Amino acid sequence: MDRIRVAVVDDDGLIRDGLGAILETHDDIEFVGAAADGQAGVDLCGRLDPDVVLMDVRMPGTDGVAATARIKAAHPQIKVIILTTFDDADYIRGAMDAGAEGYILKSSPADAIVESVRAVHRGTTVLQTEIARRLAGGLPARESARGSNLQTLGLAPREAEILTLIAEGLSNKEIAGRLNLSDGTVRNYVSEMLVKLDVRDRTQLAILYYRSL
């Protein structure tokens, strides 16, 4: 079995060492290296081509948002998980624009961080509920959707089911299995919802869901 190759970018040495130690305890994950700032993280990705990067946002010099944008532009296959705090809403929105696949709190339990690595590696966007709720009031979206509920978003019942499962963090394949649909059918539903709800990606669909509660 190929292991998931993970790098850590954080200016705090204790966090780098701690995450590295956690990752190395799992047989399906290989900790390949760490960097202390965003530019060093970009350089590391160029040398080592990890599968997943755990990226801090607030760092001196090149921050995590700029580093994520550079990594995704040069190596779109590399998945980036943003390590954030409740005070980083603006950074998270920037990271969304840059193309990060995951957004988790630094205070998350070790098991949750490891599961996030596995999830983004298999193609799922990871957005912790706490972060989604924090962002829900500030992410641009249709004004008519603000403060509404799923019934008033104009979604068909099946679309509402799929949106709920997206917000729970399920991939298209997992949604297909849950609802006994084909992967292609789920992809079509997701594409139609992106257009109907005037949002860019699955992350914004999830945030729109939490805004509707």
Secondary structure per residue as TSV (DSSP state, phi and psi in degrees):
chain	resnum	aa	ss	phi	psi
A	1	M	-	360.0	127.7
A	2	D	-	-70.4	133.3
A	3	R	-	-85.1	154.6
A	4	I	E	-80.9	120.8
A	5	R	E	-90.6	118.7
A	6	V	E	-122.3	136.8
A	7	A	E	-117.8	155.6
A	8	V	E	-122.6	132.0
A	9	V	E	-123.2	112.0
A	10	D	-	-160.8	140.4
A	11	D	S	-81.8	-5.2
A	12	D	-	-95.4	113.4
A	13	G	H	-60.2	-35.9
A	14	L	H	-64.4	-39.0
A	15	I	H	-68.5	-43.3
A	16	R	H	-57.2	-49.2
A	17	D	H	-66.3	-41.1
A	18	G	H	-64.8	-45.4
A	19	L	H	-65.3	-39.8
A	20	G	H	-59.9	-43.5
A	21	A	H	-64.3	-39.9
A	22	I	H	-64.1	-47.6
A	23	L	H	-62.5	-37.5
A	24	E	T	-70.3	-11.9
A	25	T	T	-83.0	-2.7
A	26	H	-	-111.0	127.7
A	27	D	T	-65.5	-24.7
A	28	D	T	-93.3	5.9
A	29	I	E	-127.2	138.8
A	30	E	E	-119.3	120.2
A	31	F	E	-82.7	112.4
A	32	V	E	-98.8	-16.1
A	33	G	E	162.8	171.5
A	34	A	E	-141.4	157.2
A	35	A	E	-138.4	152.6
A	36	A	S	-99.1	-3.3
A	37	D	S	-156.6	171.7
A	38	G	H	-62.5	-45.4
A	39	Q	H	-64.6	-39.6
A	40	A	H	-62.3	-34.2
A	41	G	H	-66.0	-40.5
A	42	V	H	-61.1	-45.9
A	43	D	H	-62.7	-41.7
A	44	L	H	-59.6	-42.7
A	45	C	H	-64.4	-36.0
A	46	G	H	-64.4	-34.2
A	47	R	H	-82.3	-42.9
A	48	L	H	-106.4	-18.0
A	49	D	-	47.8	60.1
A	50	P	-	-68.2	162.2
A	51	D	S	-77.5	-38.9
A	52	V	E	-137.3	140.6
A	53	V	E	-119.6	129.1
A	54	L	E	-91.8	114.1
A	55	M	E	-118.1	119.2
A	56	D	E	-69.4	157.1
A	57	V	S	-101.3	-40.8
A	58	R	-	-94.2	102.6
A	59	M	-	-140.8	149.5
A	60	P	S	-66.8	153.2
A	61	G	S	74.9	-122.6
A	62	T	S	-80.2	115.5
A	63	D	-	-80.1	178.1
A	64	G	H	-67.2	-29.8
A	65	V	H	-67.9	-50.0
A	66	A	H	-62.8	-40.3
A	67	A	H	-64.0	-41.3
A	68	T	H	-60.9	-44.8
A	69	A	H	-59.8	-41.9
A	70	R	H	-68.9	-40.3
A	71	I	H	-64.4	-46.5
A	72	K	H	-67.3	-32.0
A	73	A	H	-69.4	-40.3
A	74	A	H	-88.5	-30.3
A	75	H	-	-137.3	71.4
A	76	P	T	-61.0	-18.3
A	77	Q	T	-76.4	-18.0
A	78	I	S	-77.9	129.6
A	79	K	E	-91.2	138.0
A	80	V	E	-118.6	128.1
A	81	I	E	-110.2	122.7
A	82	I	E	-83.6	127.7
A	83	L	E	-94.9	120.4
A	84	T	E	-137.8	171.9
A	85	T	-	-123.2	174.0
A	86	F	T	-63.4	-18.9
A	87	D	T	-89.2	5.7
A	88	D	-	-106.5	30.0
A	89	A	H	-56.9	-44.2
A	90	D	H	-64.3	-38.9
A	91	Y	H	-63.8	-41.2
A	92	I	H	-63.2	-43.0
A	93	R	H	-61.4	-38.8
A	94	G	H	-64.7	-39.6
A	95	A	H	-67.1	-34.6
A	96	M	H	-59.6	-46.5
A	97	D	H	-62.7	-32.2
A	98	A	H	-76.1	-19.0
A	99	G	T	105.8	16.3
A	100	A	-	-62.0	148.3
A	101	E	S	-99.5	-13.2
A	102	G	E	-144.1	150.1
A	103	Y	E	-142.6	106.7
A	104	I	E	-131.8	153.7
A	105	L	E	-76.9	141.8
A	106	K	T	-62.2	-25.5
A	107	S	T	-81.4	3.1
A	108	S	S	-63.5	147.5
A	109	P	-	-60.2	154.5
A	110	A	H	-56.0	-42.0
A	111	D	H	-62.1	-36.5
A	112	A	H	-67.5	-37.8
A	113	I	H	-65.7	-44.4
A	114	V	H	-63.0	-43.0
A	115	E	H	-65.4	-32.4
A	116	S	H	-64.9	-40.7
A	117	V	H	-58.8	-47.4
A	118	R	H	-63.6	-39.8
A	119	A	H	-65.3	-48.3
A	120	V	H	-67.8	-30.6
A	121	H	H	-64.5	-34.0
A	122	R	T	-90.7	6.8
A	123	G	T	104.3	9.7
A	124	T	-	-96.0	139.3
A	125	T	-	-81.8	131.7
A	126	V	E	-108.3	119.3
A	127	L	E	-137.4	105.2
A	128	Q	-	-61.2	143.9
A	129	T	H	-54.5	-41.7
A	130	E	H	-61.6	-39.1
A	131	I	H	-70.6	-42.5
A	132	A	H	-60.1	-43.5
A	133	R	H	-65.8	-36.6
A	134	R	H	-63.0	-39.6
A	135	L	H	-82.1	-21.0
A	136	A	H	-56.9	-32.4
A	137	G	T	-83.0	-9.0
A	138	G	T	-120.3	-12.4
A	139	L	S	-79.6	130.1
A	140	P	-	-57.8	135.8
A	141	A	-	-161.2	175.7
A	142	R	-	-60.7	133.2
A	143	E	G	-60.5	-32.2
A	144	S	G	-66.8	-18.9
A	145	A	G	-86.5	-17.4
A	146	R	T	-66.3	126.1
A	147	G	T	73.4	12.3
A	148	S	-	-91.0	-168.9
A	149	N	-	-129.5	176.2
A	150	L	G	-60.7	-32.7
A	151	Q	G	-66.7	-32.3
A	152	T	G	-91.8	2.6
A	153	L	G	-80.6	-6.8
A	154	G	T	80.9	22.7
A	155	L	-	-91.0	143.8
A	156	A	-	-70.2	158.6
A	157	P	H	-53.3	-42.0
A	158	R	H	-67.1	-38.3
A	159	E	H	-63.0	-40.4
A	160	A	H	-63.2	-39.4
A	161	E	H	-60.6	-46.3
A	162	I	H	-66.7	-40.7
A	163	L	H	-60.6	-41.3
A	164	T	H	-61.5	-41.8
A	165	L	H	-71.5	-33.0
A	166	I	H	-61.2	-44.2
A	167	A	H	-64.5	-25.2
A	168	E	T	-82.1	-5.3
A	169	G	T	95.2	12.4
A	170	L	-	-79.6	145.0
A	171	S	-	-79.2	169.0
A	172	N	H	-57.0	-41.9
A	173	K	H	-63.6	-42.3
A	174	E	H	-67.0	-38.3
A	175	I	H	-64.3	-42.5
A	176	A	H	-58.8	-44.0
A	177	G	H	-65.3	-39.6
A	178	R	H	-65.4	-39.3
A	179	L	H	-102.6	5.5
A	180	N	T	57.5	46.6
A	181	L	-	-119.3	165.6
A	182	S	-	-80.6	157.8
A	183	D	H	-58.2	-41.2
A	184	G	H	-63.8	-37.6
A	185	T	H	-64.8	-42.0
A	186	V	H	-64.2	-43.5
A	187	R	H	-58.4	-41.1
A	188	N	H	-64.1	-43.1
A	189	Y	H	-60.2	-44.8
A	190	V	H	-62.6	-45.1
A	191	S	H	-59.8	-42.0
A	192	E	H	-66.4	-37.9
A	193	M	H	-68.0	-36.1
A	194	L	H	-59.3	-41.5
A	195	V	H	-71.6	-46.7
A	196	K	H	-62.8	-39.2
A	197	L	T	-95.1	0.0
A	198	D	T	58.0	48.9
A	199	V	-	-127.0	165.0
A	200	R	S	-90.9	-35.9
A	201	D	S	-154.0	-178.4
A	202	R	H	-64.8	-34.0
A	203	T	H	-61.8	-44.7
A	204	Q	H	-69.3	-30.9
A	205	L	H	-60.7	-43.9
A	206	A	H	-63.4	-41.8
A	207	I	H	-66.7	-38.2
A	208	L	H	-61.3	-38.0
A	209	Y	H	-59.5	-48.9
A	210	Y	H	-67.7	-30.2
A	211	R	H	-65.9	-28.4
A	212	S	H	-80.5	-10.9
A	213	L	-	-73.7	360.0
